[in-house]
């Protein structure tokens, strides 16, 4: 059990680092909070909550992986290198894809509710 707590502490340190230092992570966290607030306001159902939770977790997780890859690349080769640039671009593209997909899921869930709310 002691090993588990130690591992959890490391994980929370990483999360704290992301929150304190990474602008994109902060933006995504604000979007997650807005999404959760909208979910409560519009009383989304269990399946919608599951989809929103999965999307939020995947976006935040991919952002953490992207940051990790960027830092590792900078340690391996601090100079400008085209192969390192491609690696960083690919990691960023992964975040873009899950972010865009999550936006689409959010629109599918919330647009009909917004139309009803605003009587459009």
Helices and strands as residue ranges (DSSP letters): H 2-21, H 23-41, H 46-76, H 82-117
